[in-house]
Amino acid sequence: MNVRPRLVAFLQRAALVLSYQVHRTQRARLRSTPISWVVGPDECASMVLQIARTIPASYSVNFTEQAVYASKYDYRFRTRTGSRWRWTERIIAGPILLGRLMNQADGFIYVGSTGFLLTDHDQREFEFSYLSKKGMPIVCYWCGSDIRSTKRMHELEKQTGLPNISTYIGERGGVFESEEWDRQKRVIAEVSSRYASAMFSNTVDHLSYLTMGTEPFLYFLPNDPLPNPTKFDDLSNIVVVHATTAPSIKGTQLVRAAIAQLRAEGYSFEYVELIGVSNATVKAELARAHIAMNQFFGFSPAVFGAEALAAGCVVMMSSDEFIETDLPAGTNECWVVTKHFQVYSNLKNLLDDPGQLESIARKGRAWAELYAMQDNAGAIMMRTLDAVLDGSYQPPEVRS
């Protein structure tokens, strides 16, 4: 650590201690408007917002400076890009807010690997240790690359013979294949395993160095009715949708190849590819889509897959309950399990026999209602959170 990061760390730690002590004197007033769980502090695939709106009396924090996450949070760090005070504001805001919330909340849910303090120097060691000393429960919610080890995923590929989400990760930048990246993920896992009361993740799809067992990853989609219940009544123009934010590691190249081959063979259908569009646009297209092509190197549905199931689409994806054993038994009946070499053949099968689409879509929607929508998924999560607060929680055994 050079001098500047060390100085910033010292200033933030001092600010946190001071903020906690000052707000401690105001604790009675703060607790008059109690907070159950603080969720944040950086957004990841809308999970902060989804989790916070599921938990009664929660408080959402978002320090992510992206327009897509522009509103609806209880606290959002706002600063002008390029402002000379940008880092000064960020350095001060985090510890002061954390000190206040520690005197108002029952516990903290950390989505991803960032913290209220800047964490590159210690991967949240001081922050988590300080919360623990003050008796604050910590729950970690892992979304993927925040905890996933590229090195371990490469080892998994050798064991299974199947490419996975880390196979082509190097195309997004050499840092993902570096020893420093792997070391960082190891330290993040070690620190979190040492201080967290509970964790949520995908054991295989987020393969990591965690030494604490995790609860299965949950989605918290709104309990909305099926957006277009009659779309399978007319199959004269089958609509196929593919959406992603990371084409190379989700298999977009495989989708494009399959689409091109089927069109060359004379198949007629509408193909919609969505990259870099708003979530509202994605949901609008899913509402009219018959088939959604998700990812073909991952072993869990991810957010787009869950949204497509909830929208009543037939979802093609490589998610497989026999690989990602955190998925409930019977899951593979709820979508078309499609390995990387089956994209063309499985899509062709669906187009050849469109009469099967509605039945598969119904099973997928039922899965989403049970495991990916707010009411049921929220109840599952609340059981864990309540057990953490009353001291009865026992983490599952570590599986690898």
ABEGO torsion letter per residue (X at the ends): XBAAAAAAAAAAAAAAAAAAAAAAAAAAAAAABBBABBBOABBBGGAAAAAAAABBGBBBBBABBBAABABGBABBBBBBBGBAAAAAAAAAAAAAAAAAAAAABABBBBBEABBABBAAAAGGAAAAAAAAAAGBBBBBBBAGAAABBAAAAAAAAAAAGBBBAAAAAAAAEAAAABAAAAAAAAAAAAAAAAABABBBBBAAAABBABABBBBBBBBBBBBBBBABAAAAABAABBBBBBBBABAAAAGAAAAAAAAAAAAAAGBBBBBBBBBGBBAAAAAAAAAABABBBBBAABABAEAAAAAAAAAGBBBBBABBAAABAABBBGAAAABBBBBAAAAAAAAAAAAABAAAAAAAAAAAAAAAAAAABAAAAAAAAAAAAAAAAAGABBBBBBBX
